[in-house]
């Protein structure tokens, strides 16, 4: 069962990033990310936020795009979905599920 909200540490772990990086991306790409805040003010990320962070990670780390270029790419994604990123994200989810299954065997 999928959780509704993930803490920043859980999100960072899912992305294999540091919490500092996730917080930086949350602030830098606030136009595309909208993590909720709990009563203590801690960020709570939805699966949609995590998917967006995965795309940011892919564009900055794998493709080597600057922050500005990544923001432009994400903006163009809003206008017309970038199929390769959607496919990549789907494959990553499937891989995670398969790894979970393998661990239970």
N, C-alpha and C positions, 0 to 999 in steps of 0.2 A: 504494500500500500504506500502510495506516495504522500509525503508530508505536504501540508499547505504552505508552511513557512520554514525557512532554514536560517539559522544564525549565521553571522559573518564567518565564524570559524568553520562551521559545516560547509558553507558555500566555498570558502577557500580550499578546504580539503577536497571537495568534489572537483574543483578546477585545477588542483595541484598548484596552487598559488599561495602567496602569503596573505594574511589579513590586511596588511598595509597596502598591498597591490589592489585588492578588491575594494578597499575603502577609497583609494585614489581613483580607480576607474569609476566608482559610484559617484564621486564628486565631479570628475571630468566629463563623464557622459550622462549627466543628470537628465538630459533631454530624452534619453532612451531607457533609463533605469528609474524605477520608482519604488525602492524598497520601503516598506512600511516601517514604522517605529513602534516599539512596545512601550509600556508605561515607564520603563527606565530610560527610554531613548535609544535603545539598541536597534540596529537595523535588522529587519526580517525580510529575507529574499524569497520571492515566489519562483516557481519553476521557469516562468517566462523571463524573470530577471536573470536566472542562472543561464538560460539559453542565450540571452543577449551578452552576458559576460563571457560565455564560451566563444561567441563570435568575435568579441573584442580581443580575447586572448589569441584566437587564430589569426586575426588580421594583423595584430601587432607583433606577435611572436613568430608565427610561421611565415607570414607573407612579408613581414618587415615594414609594414606601413607606419607612417607617423601617426600621432594622435589626431591631427587634423584630417589626414587622409582616411583614417578609420571612421571618424565622425561623418565624413562625406559619404563613405561607403554605406554606413548604417542609414544615413538619410535616403540614399538612393534605394536601399532595401525597402524602406517604407513605401516608396513609389512603385517599385516592381521587385518582387521577391528574388533574391539571388539564390538560384536553385542549388548551386554547388554547396553553399553554406548549409542549406536546409538538409541536403543529403548527408553531408558530413556530420551534422549534429545527430541525425537519425542513426547513422552508423555508430557513433560514439555511444549513444544510449543502448543500442543493441549489444555492443561490446561489453558495456558495464553489466548488463543483464546476464550475458553469457559467463562473465567472470564470477558473478554471484552464484550462478548455477554450478559452475565448476568447483567452487569452494564448498558447496554443500554435498558434493559427491564424495 
